[in-house]
Each structure stands twice: as C-alpha cells, then as structure tokens.
Amino acid sequence: MVPQINTAEEARQIVASSKFPPQGVRGQGSAFPAIAHGLTTPQYMQSANETIITMIQIETKAGVDNVDEICAVPGVDLVFIGPNDLAQSLLGYTPAKGDEPIFLDALEKIVAAARRHGKWAGRMVNNGTVAKEVQETFDMVAVTGDTKAIQNWYTSEIALVRK
C-alpha cells in the first residue's frame, strides 16, 4: 500500500517497484522469503508476482481528478481511500464529517473508476457503525488504525477506573 498517488505515472512506478521481472523492476533481495515459503527464489518471484496485492491510496484532489487514468494502470489491484487526507485536500480540514457533498462526490468518483477498470475499492473508517454503512459499496473496509484502536481501548479502560 502506497499513499498519496496523484497520477497514472506514479501508479505505474509503484506497480513496477512491486513486481519482479519481467513484470516489474523489483530487486530479488534476500533468499529468506523464498525459503520461508518453501520455494526456490525463482518460484517465489513468480508466486509473488501472481499473489501480491498492489494497493495505492487516493488521498488528494489531484488523485481524484486523475483517478480514472490511475485505475486504468495494469497491476494496480486496489484503490484505497484515506478519508482524512482526502478531506484535508478537498475541504481544508480533517477529519471529514462524511456528509460534505464534495467529499461524497469524490468517494463516488473513486469507486466508479475502480469498478470501470476491474479494480477493488477500499477505505478506512473510524468505527464499526460506519463500516457497516459502507460495506456494500467497498470491497475492503479497514476499521480505524492500530494507534486509534489502542487509544480507544485505553480511554474506555481508564473511564472504568474513574467510575
């Protein structure tokens, strides 16, 4: 997953860097991944090219403006929406309330482009309620990040102590 992709050229560079030759330019590096999978290095490289999911994040106005061209890039498997960065770019503040027309239009445009080009669409949400609301629209929904989850857990635990 690579953040802040704004153009098809950037997406092509990400795909090239995530795939081994002949599909890309990724270096072989260590033999340990192959060993860990019980494969030879050439077998691992072929398997990785067939199974690694290349995700790019659409998080800016430029990314939204170019999303159709970005989604047309072969090897991009999933476009992922970073809603807070997208809100910052579109609205000038973060987090998005989630009901701003320009924000909702951007989400629709991203999902439509993904569907047109046979890509998966995903997004981050802040809680399970929002995840349930959007699960029919997106192929992947990430419910908050690890630091936020830990913060939420600590906040609730500390509240119990203070009662």
C-alpha positions in Angstrom: 0.0 0.0 0.0 1.4 3.3 -1.1 -0.1 6.7 -0.1 -0.6 9.9 -1.9 -0.8 8.7 -5.5 -1.8 11.6 -7.8 -1.1 10.4 -11.3 -1.1 7.3 -13.6 2.7 7.7 -14.0 3.1 7.4 -10.2 0.9 4.4 -10.2 2.9 2.8 -13.0 6.1 3.4 -10.9 4.5 1.7 -7.9 3.4 -1.3 -9.9 6.9 -1.7 -11.4 8.5 -1.5 -8.0 6.2 -4.1 -6.5 6.6 -6.7 -9.2 9.7 -8.8 -10.0 10.9 -9.1 -13.6 9.6 -9.5 -16.2 6.5 -7.6 -15.0 8.5 -5.0 -12.9 11.8 -4.0 -11.6 11.7 -5.1 -8.0 15.0 -6.5 -6.8 15.3 -10.1 -5.6 16.9 -9.1 -2.3 17.2 -11.8 0.2 16.5 -15.5 -0.3 14.7 -15.7 3.0 11.2 -15.0 1.7 11.6 -18.0 -0.8 12.9 -20.2 2.0 10.1 -19.2 4.3 7.6 -20.3 1.7 9.4 -23.5 0.9 10.2 -22.3 -2.7 13.2 -21.6 -4.8 13.9 -18.0 -5.4 12.6 -18.1 -9.0 9.4 -19.9 -7.8 8.9 -17.3 -5.1 9.4 -14.4 -7.5 6.7 -15.9 -9.8 4.4 -16.6 -6.9 4.8 -13.1 -5.5 4.0 -11.5 -8.9 0.8 -13.5 -9.0 -0.3 -13.0 -5.4 0.9 -9.7 -4.0 -1.8 -7.1 -4.0 -0.7 -3.7 -5.1 -2.7 -1.0 -3.3 -2.5 2.7 -4.0 -4.1 5.4 -1.9 -6.2 8.2 -3.4 -5.9 10.9 -0.9 -5.8 14.2 -2.7 -7.8 16.3 -5.2 -5.2 15.5 -7.8 -5.7 11.8 -7.2 -9.4 12.2 -7.5 -9.0 14.3 -10.7 -6.8 11.6 -12.2 -8.5 8.5 -10.7 -9.8 7.1 -14.0 -6.3 7.1 -15.5 -4.8 5.7 -12.3 -7.3 2.9 -12.2 -6.5 2.1 -15.9 -2.9 1.2 -14.9 -2.3 -2.6 -15.2 -1.1 -4.1 -12.0 -3.0 -1.7 -9.7 -5.2 -4.1 -7.8 -6.9 -1.9 -5.2 -7.5 1.8 -4.8 -7.8 2.7 -1.1 -9.2 5.9 0.2 -7.5 7.7 3.0 -10.5 9.8 4.1 -8.7 12.2 6.5 -6.0 13.1 4.0 -8.6 13.3 1.2 -10.8 15.6 3.4 -7.7 17.8 4.1 -7.0 18.1 0.4 -10.7 18.7 -0.6 -12.1 20.6 2.4 -9.1 22.1 4.1 -9.8 20.3 7.3 -9.8 16.9 8.8 -11.4 14.6 9.7 -14.3 14.8 7.3 -17.7 14.8 8.8 -18.5 12.4 6.0 -21.5 14.2 4.6 -19.9 17.0 2.7 -21.0 17.0 -1.0 -17.5 17.4 -2.4 -16.2 14.6 -0.2 -19.1 12.2 -1.1 -18.7 13.1 -4.8 -15.0 12.2 -4.6 -15.8 8.8 -3.0 -18.3 8.0 -5.7 -15.9 9.0 -8.4 -13.2 6.8 -7.0 -15.4 3.8 -6.6 -16.9 4.2 -10.1 -13.4 4.4 -11.6 -12.3 1.3 -9.7 -15.4 -0.6 -11.0 -14.9 0.6 -14.6 -11.4 -0.8 -14.6 -12.0 -4.0 -12.6 -10.1 -2.9 -9.5 -11.1 -3.3 -5.9 -12.0 -0.3 -3.8 -11.3 0.1 -0.2 -11.4 2.8 2.5 -10.6 3.5 6.1 -13.4 4.2 8.6 -13.3 5.3 12.2 -15.8 2.8 13.7 -17.9 -0.2 13.1 -21.1 1.8 12.6 -19.6 3.5 9.5 -18.0 0.2 8.4 -21.5 -1.4 8.3 -22.9 1.5 6.4 -20.3 1.3 3.6 -19.6 -2.4 3.4 -21.8 -2.9 0.4 -20.0 -0.1 -1.5 -16.4 -1.2 -0.8 -14.5 -4.4 -1.3 -12.4 -3.7 1.7 -13.1 -1.6 4.8 -10.4 -1.0 7.4 -11.9 -0.1 10.8 -9.6 2.5 12.3 -5.9 2.2 12.7 -3.9 0.5 15.4 -3.0 3.6 17.3 -6.6 4.8 17.4 -7.8 1.4 18.4 -5.3 1.3 21.3 -6.3 4.9 22.3 -10.0 4.0 22.2 -9.3 0.9 24.4 -7.3 2.8 26.9 -9.8 5.6 27.1 -12.6 3.1 27.9 -10.5 1.2 30.4 -9.5 4.5 32.2 -13.1 5.5 32.3 -13.9 2.3 34.1 -11.2 3.0 36.7 -12.5 6.6 37.2 -16.1 5.5 37.9 
